[in-house]
Amino acid sequence: MSLLRPGELVPRSALGQADQLERKPVGLPVESPLPDGTAPGSRVDVWVALPDGRNGFGRPQLLLEAAEISQLTRSSSALGGLEAEQLHVLVPARQLPVLLHAISNEARISVVLNPGRAL
């Protein structure tokens, strides 16, 4: 670890943008496989359908558009048959309460790759 001393310059690329500083990573379970090539830095749309109280779900609504993937973890079962994905997306602080409400109320969360949208 190096320290910055008085009078030393810091490259602009080493500084975080305000947008990056106010986003928090949130883990989302992914039931359907994501397309090949999906990786950290890719953008996804996050859709949420809340339970409707009748053993079903309401109409999906777009919650996050072009959310950046910060981490993608793939794991398989001991027998190698079942593969699960855990996706971490960067969520703006103002949208955290709605997403956390959906997760804690067992909403159905769908993630759709959004390759044409880079912010």
C-alpha positions, 0 to 999 in steps of 0.5 A, spaced: 500 500 500 502 506 498 501 513 501 499 519 497 504 525 499 503 532 499 505 535 492 504 528 489 499 528 483 493 523 482 491 520 475 484 522 474 483 515 472 484 513 479 478 517 482 471 514 483 466 518 480 460 521 484 455 516 481 460 510 483 460 512 490 453 512 491 451 505 488 451 499 493 452 492 490 446 488 492 446 480 491 440 477 486 439 470 485 438 468 478 434 463 476 434 463 468 441 462 465 444 469 463 447 469 456 454 467 454 459 473 455 455 476 461 460 479 466 462 484 471 461 491 467 455 488 463 449 492 464 442 489 465 435 491 466 432 488 473 424 486 473 420 485 479 414 481 480 411 482 487 406 476 490 399 477 489 396 474 495 393 468 490 399 464 490 401 468 484 405 474 482 403 481 479 405 484 473 413 485 472 415 492 473 422 495 471 425 497 477 432 498 475 434 500 467 442 498 465 444 496 472 452 495 472 454 488 474 459 488 479 460 481 480 457 474 477 458 467 481 457 461 478 457 454 482 454 447 481 452 442 485 457 436 488 454 432 482 455 437 477 448 437 475 445 444 478 448 450 476 446 457 480 448 464 479 449 469 484 449 476 481 451 483 484 448 489 481 450 496 483 444 500 485 443 507 486 441 509 494 435 512 492 432 505 489 435 500 495 429 501 499 424 498 493 429 493 491 430 490 498 423 490 499 422 486 493 427 481 496 425 481 503 417 479 500 420 474 496 418 477 489 420 474 483 426 477 480 428 477 473 434 480 470 435 481 462 441 483 459 441 490 456 447 490 451 446 496 448 445 501 454 452 503 457 452 509 462 
